[in-house]
Each structure stands twice: as structure tokens, then as C-alpha cells.
């Protein structure tokens, strides 16, 4: 997937604004994204859980008990009082994938994730 670099910069700006205005929410988001990476759960699954909830397709080869624990953590993020601010950003994504958004949350630079060849 080839993404316009300006789209990535725009999302990065929105995430920076979210971090400034809703620090606790953003820190919780960073926690969940880091957990996602550590558990080797696809970022797409996290995005689907946050935006669509019931429509998220469970990743294969991950124990049900781990998925259950992970979903509980994600639900804690969704219960944050300003969660709708994050949801609004995620729902407006057009060319940018969940993987790219969450890599920005982890601190990746837009130039490094512009060409999505190995990110899932």
C-alpha cells in the first residue's frame, strides 16, 4: 500500500494534538499499542476492536485466553472518558492503515512507514 506522505503527516498532527489535549487517553493508547506489538497481534485487529467491536476477526494461532485478556485491556481504553476523540480519528482514516497509525503512536516517522510493504 502506497500512502500519500501528507496523509501520514496529517494523522501524526492529529495524534500529537490528542496527546497534548488528552494525555491520559493517549498514554493508555500507547500502552495498548505496545501490548499489541509485544503479543504479536495484528494492528488491524486492534483497529477493528476499537472501531467496529463485534466485527473484529480474531487472529489465528493466538490462545483464546490471551485474546480474552487482550480484549479486556482494549475495553479499558474504550471506557476512557474522552475515547470518542480517538474514535473520531480512527473513523476518518482513508488511505492510512491501522498499522501505520499505530506505528506513529509508537513514535515511527511518517517517512519510514510511507511504503507499507512488511507492516501488517
PyMOL commands that set and color helices and strands:
alter all, ss='L'
color gray80, all
select helices_A, chain A and resi 5-21+23-38+43-51+53-55+64-78+83-91+98-105+110-113
alter helices_A, ss='H'
color red, helices_A
deselect
rebuild
show_as cartoon
